[in-house]
Amino acid sequence: MSNGKVFHFLLIVSLLFGASLQAKTKDKAIYRKEKNFWGQEKTILSMDFSHIKHPASPDAFEPVFHFPPIRQDTTGTCWCFSATSFLESELHRLGRKDVELSRMYTVYWEYVEKVRRFVREKGESLMAEGSQQNAVIERMRQYGAVPRSDYNGLLPGHTAYDHRPIIKEIKAYLKYIKENELWNEEQVLANVRMTLDRYMGKPPETITVDGRQMTPKEYLQNVLQLPLDDYVAFISFKKIPFWTQAAYDVPDNWWKCKNYYNVPLDDFYNGLKNAIKNGYSVAIAGDVSEPGKHGADDLAVIPTFDIPSDYINQDSREFRFYNKTSTDDHGVHVIGYKRYAGQDWFLIKDSASSGWKGQFKGYHFFNGDYIKLKVLAYLVHKDGVADLLKKFQQKQQNMTQTD
């Protein structure tokens, strides 16, 4: 080989090696001092995001129809904010009425149903603010829906939500009920509703729409016409047999719903990605208490000091759920997708206070690796995952024949 050829060969090797090093850049962990929602300063482990190549703004995406983000303030009701936003987008996609729906109407009745189960289970059921996104579907089936303009869950003169005193008072009351075994369901619910009415206002029994008076259930059935039976939820856990339906094993699945489709991670991720690429938005739930998730930077990524991208798989995901470093602590709404700099990016609509710390108020960019490792469940219209549901049915048939 001539000297010139050797030089060019070494140059090419050097460039390829440099590109390889650049692709495997090690992320740097840093500590930040930040104030939380209540103005309390704390030190958090984060990372240097300056080298992350990501979409420049929400305008880089072609998002599905959605209303502007709404803050949940001091409440643990992300499950309702995200799922309701999802259903608002669904109404538009289905050619129904574009309307902002009341989050707090659903939350009110969710609290009531939690207390009902607490009584029926003799105190062995969770009473807290958190829940699952499919709970919105269940409460709508029971109680209907109303526009946000008809019930916002705020008393006159109040502009922000704070459910801490509500939950504190209800928990103290239920503690008394349990200690004294006063399991009169009708009486307990009546007393709890007085508490809710005092803090949130009484939800409407009827509303007026286009000059017609109707109940919330009639509004849901005759005006919104949401196909509530068409929404399906997915999980991906190795501890449960794949291609079966099972309960999502987290505290906020307080009623032990067993309708989640459990599929392998690749199917889980591709189902979500294909849905949003085809115009079906998705409500997702998972872990956001991570160094790679930072509201002020509008980003959620998996740092290399956590785990390199090539090692994110079913096992690494399972390990983090098992040791509780992946927990179900927040729900958001996926409204867009973009392939950028060789990676998947998802546009997220968020209701938490962290969503307003960055440049794009109420919006984040989630990297595909973050979805794979940290998103634990999602809710979507069945048509958005038609191929996955078909595969699920085929796998179940094969399992039945094998048995």
Secondary structure, DSSP 8 states (H G I E B T S, - for coil): --HHHHHHHHHHHHHHHHHHHHHT----EEEEEEE-TTS-EEEEEEE--TT----SSGGGS------------BSS-HHHHHHHHHHHHHHHHTT-----B-HHHHHHHHHHHHHHHHHHTTT-S--SS---THHHHHHHHHH---BGGG--S--TT--S-B-HHHHHHHHHHHHHHHHHT---HHHHHHHHHHHHHHHH----S-EEETTEEE-HHHIIIIII---GGGEEEEE--TTS-TTEEE---STT-TT----EEE--HHHHHHHHHHHHHTT--EEEEE---STTEEGGGTEE---TTT--GGG-SHHHHHHHHHTTSS---EEEEEEEEEEETTEEEEEEE--SGGGGSSSSTTEEEEEHHHHHHHEEEEEEEGGGGHHHHHHHHHHHHHHHHH-
